[in-house]
Amino acid sequence: MQLGLIGLGKMGGNMRDRLRAAGHDVVGYDPRPEVTDVESLPALAAALDAPRVVWVMVPSGDPTRETIRKLADVLSAGDLVIDGGNSRYTDDGPNAEYLGEKGIGFVDCGVSGGIWGKENGYGLMAGGSDEHIAMALPIFDALRPEGPREEGFAHAGSVGAGHFSKMVHNGIEYGLMQAYAEGYELLDATDIVTNVPEVLQAWSRGTVVRSWLLDLLVLALKEDPGLAKIEAYVEDSGEGRWTIEEAIKHAVPLPVISAALFARFASRQESSPAMRAVASLRHQFGGHAVKEIGPSGAPGQLAGPSSGTGATPT
């Protein structure tokens, strides 16, 4: 099957390789001349036989919206556009409507698998009509992991369902990663456990907490024992925030996912104003010692209470 693929970065480039290895004819476009197959979107459209299927794999938001609008000018009625990026599901309806005015179909597809998907396959969650899903099914089958289709691909529902499912998937991922990270920190903090990587690796088979994420943590510790080369600064790409916003809208409690997102915010603070306020309050009402900032800006010694209240530590 032919496929046009726009965006040949870490994910898109690997997807092109996997699809070609499965025997599909992939024509890729990327602004970088060293990786692109064609020089422009019109050239991409011209290289494909009708009805065309074009997969968009570019950053979410304006880059995706602009790409879809440009495609509407070079594609024809009966063609299909798949947004495989991490778009917010609320963008899918307007994008589908815009393309639909010209008779062009639209499918949104959440894609999980990261840089490992080229070898292991990608978890796919698609939203759209039965007709459009069927049109792209050979591509989905080549991208998903080997084995039963239902274990790597889901037709999640109508337009928007694919990206909504991927949003929730990533929210769950936030919570799982935070739980593994906290468990690692506690193991590392005690003198009783002397081989933390070996303990984590022992969990990787036969335990209820085994998972691919745990395998990746074990791999990371093998490559960098103690994780000394990694700065404790964690970004978020949006899906965790969107998941929590939807939870608020539907009155669904998400305490674990919310805490995991807020922990990422805390990682970006060199010195937390909130924690300074807590330290100050403990000092004021309980007379507890606080660490004062030294002349160089580094944490100094513990400062004693300003008044002895005898209050119980809190």
Summary of the structure (lengths in Angstrom):
residues: 314
radius of gyration: 24.8
end to end distance: 65.6
largest distance: 82.7
contacts: 935
relative contact order: 0.08
helix: 50%
strand: 14%
